Amino acid sequence: MTVRVQIQDFDAGLEINLLRNARKDAGAVVSFIGQVRDLNEGDAVSKLTLEHYPGMTEKALEAIVKLAQSRWDIFDTVIIHRIGSLQPADQIVLVAVSSAHRGEAFKACEFIMDYLKTEAPFWKKEQTSTGERWVEAKITDEDARERWKK
């Protein structure tokens, strides 16, 4: 398991290849890259600032991975989440999962992202043409997490 919270950008291709080549018995690697949108709730976004609680954030991400490992037969996971000031189209997060089969990897990757969006202690502030605003959790994010509890 790799969990990193960092200011600097990441090379998604390199990270996915490291995961892919770590185990010869892996038949699947599934990944998700989240990036900054230039439009949110009808307003142009010029900057997104992400803050977190150091130490607590990494523990929360590790707990999410362990929960995914308890539900699916996955080999390894990479989560890289950026903090600081980001511009539209900048990468925010990489989640990658390896397993023997694609079904397990797809489910685990989606589960990790759904839980990350609602359980990890990150705070987002957008700079828009009307000023700064904190981004609240969306009902759709809560609903996505809840479907895994069924």
Backbone torsions as a table, in degrees:
resi	resn	phi	psi	omega
1	MET	NA	129.6	174.5
2	THR	-118.5	124.4	175.9
3	VAL	-131.2	121.0	178.9
4	ARG	-134.8	136.7	171.4
5	VAL	-118.6	122.9	-170.6
6	GLN	-150.8	159.3	176.2
7	ILE	-81.3	-43.3	-173.2
8	GLN	-69.6	153.8	176.5
9	ASP	-66.1	167.1	179.0
10	PHE	-127.9	157.2	176.7
11	ASP	-97.3	98.0	-175.5
12	ALA	-59.3	-41.7	179.6
13	GLY	-60.6	-43.7	178.3
14	LEU	-63.4	-47.1	-178.8
15	GLU	-62.3	-41.7	179.1
16	ILE	-66.6	-40.9	178.3
17	ASN	-65.7	-37.9	176.1
18	LEU	-61.3	-43.4	177.7
19	LEU	-65.3	-44.2	-178.2
20	ARG	-62.3	-40.8	-176.0
21	ASN	-86.4	-5.0	-177.7
22	ALA	-70.6	-27.2	-177.9
23	ARG	-138.3	126.9	179.6
24	LYS	-77.0	-17.5	179.7
25	ASP	-89.2	0.7	177.3
26	ALA	-76.4	123.9	177.7
27	GLY	-100.2	-7.3	-177.2
28	ALA	-148.7	140.5	168.6
29	VAL	-133.2	121.5	179.5
30	VAL	-116.7	137.2	-178.6
31	SER	-136.4	157.6	175.4
32	PHE	-136.0	134.3	174.3
33	ILE	-121.1	123.1	174.2
34	GLY	-99.1	142.5	179.9
35	GLN	-136.5	163.6	-178.4
36	VAL	-73.4	128.6	174.6
37	ARG	-86.2	153.0	177.3
38	ASP	-92.2	1.5	-179.0
39	LEU	-145.3	130.5	176.6
40	ASN	-145.8	130.0	-179.6
41	GLU	52.9	36.9	177.0
42	GLY	82.4	-1.5	-178.9
43	ASP	-110.8	141.8	174.9
44	ALA	-68.7	134.6	179.4
45	VAL	-109.1	123.7	179.5
46	SER	-100.8	-19.6	-179.7
47	LYS	-158.9	145.8	174.1
48	LEU	-125.9	125.8	178.1
49	THR	-110.3	126.3	179.3
50	LEU	-111.4	130.9	176.3
51	GLU	-119.2	160.2	179.0
52	HIS	-152.7	174.0	178.0
53	TYR	-105.4	100.5	-176.0
54	PRO	-54.7	139.5	-178.7
55	GLY	86.2	-53.4	178.7
56	MET	-67.6	-39.5	-178.7
57	THR	-63.5	-47.8	-179.8
58	GLU	-61.7	-40.2	178.2
59	LYS	-63.9	-39.5	178.6
60	ALA	-64.4	-42.4	178.5
61	LEU	-65.7	-41.5	177.6
62	GLU	-62.8	-38.8	177.9
63	ALA	-64.3	-38.1	177.4
64	ILE	-63.9	-43.6	178.3
65	VAL	-62.6	-44.1	179.5
66	LYS	-61.8	-37.9	176.3
67	LEU	-63.9	-43.1	176.7
68	ALA	-62.4	-41.3	179.1
69	GLN	-63.3	-30.7	179.2
70	SER	-75.4	-19.1	-177.5
71	ARG	-99.4	-30.9	-176.0
72	TRP	-131.3	153.8	179.5
73	ASP	-85.4	84.1	-180.0
74	ILE	-113.9	152.1	-178.3
75	PHE	-88.1	-51.7	-173.1
76	ASP	-152.4	161.6	-177.4
77	THR	-143.2	144.3	172.7
78	VAL	-124.8	128.1	170.0
79	ILE	-126.8	123.3	172.7
80	ILE	-125.4	122.5	-179.7
81	HIS	-125.6	129.7	-179.4
82	ARG	-89.4	154.9	173.6
83	ILE	-130.7	173.1	179.7
84	GLY	95.8	-162.2	-177.7
85	SER	-90.6	126.3	-179.0
86	LEU	-125.7	152.3	179.8
87	GLN	-105.8	161.1	175.0
88	PRO	-51.6	138.1	-178.7
89	ALA	80.1	-5.9	173.8
90	ASP	-68.5	145.7	175.4
91	GLN	-71.9	138.4	176.2
92	ILE	-106.3	-48.7	-170.0
93	VAL	-143.7	144.8	170.8
94	LEU	-124.4	128.2	169.6
95	VAL	-124.5	125.3	178.5
96	ALA	-135.7	140.0	-176.0
97	VAL	-134.3	135.9	174.3
98	SER	-114.2	147.7	177.4
99	SER	-160.5	176.8	178.7
100	ALA	-70.9	-33.0	-173.9
101	HIS	-132.1	150.5	-173.8
102	ARG	-65.0	-36.2	-177.6
103	GLY	-58.4	-45.6	179.0
104	GLU	-63.8	-43.4	-178.1
105	ALA	-66.4	-42.9	178.5
106	PHE	-61.3	-48.6	-178.3
107	LYS	-62.2	-46.1	-178.3
108	ALA	-64.0	-41.4	-179.9
109	CYS	-63.1	-45.8	179.7
110	GLU	-65.3	-42.4	177.3
111	PHE	-58.1	-48.7	-179.2
112	ILE	-59.0	-44.9	179.6
113	MET	-64.8	-42.6	-179.4
114	ASP	-62.1	-40.9	178.9
115	TYR	-74.1	-38.3	178.2
116	LEU	-57.7	-42.9	-177.5
117	LYS	-62.8	-26.4	-174.5
118	THR	-115.1	-21.5	-173.2
119	GLU	-109.2	-23.0	-177.4
120	ALA	-81.5	135.6	-177.1
121	PRO	-79.0	79.3	172.6
122	PHE	-118.4	144.6	175.7
123	TRP	-123.7	133.5	-176.4
124	LYS	-117.1	134.8	176.4
125	LYS	-126.2	126.7	179.3
126	GLU	-99.7	144.3	169.7
127	GLN	-103.4	118.0	179.7
128	THR	-122.0	176.6	179.3
129	SER	-65.1	-19.3	178.8
130	THR	-99.0	4.5	178.3
131	GLY	119.4	-169.0	-179.7
132	GLU	-89.2	148.9	175.1
133	ARG	-152.7	144.5	175.4
134	TRP	-79.3	141.1	-179.8
135	VAL	-91.1	121.1	178.8
136	GLU	-86.8	155.4	174.6
137	ALA	-62.8	142.0	-178.7
138	LYS	-94.7	150.2	176.7
139	ILE	-58.5	-37.2	-179.3
140	THR	-64.5	-32.8	176.0
141	ASP	-68.0	-42.2	177.9
142	GLU	-63.7	-42.9	179.5
143	ASP	-63.0	-40.2	179.6
144	ALA	-62.1	-41.4	178.7
145	ARG	-67.9	-42.0	-176.8
146	GLU	-62.8	-31.8	-177.7
147	ARG	-64.1	-22.8	179.2
148	TRP	-78.1	-13.2	-178.5
149	LYS	-85.2	-6.7	-178.5
150	LYS	-82.7	NA	NA
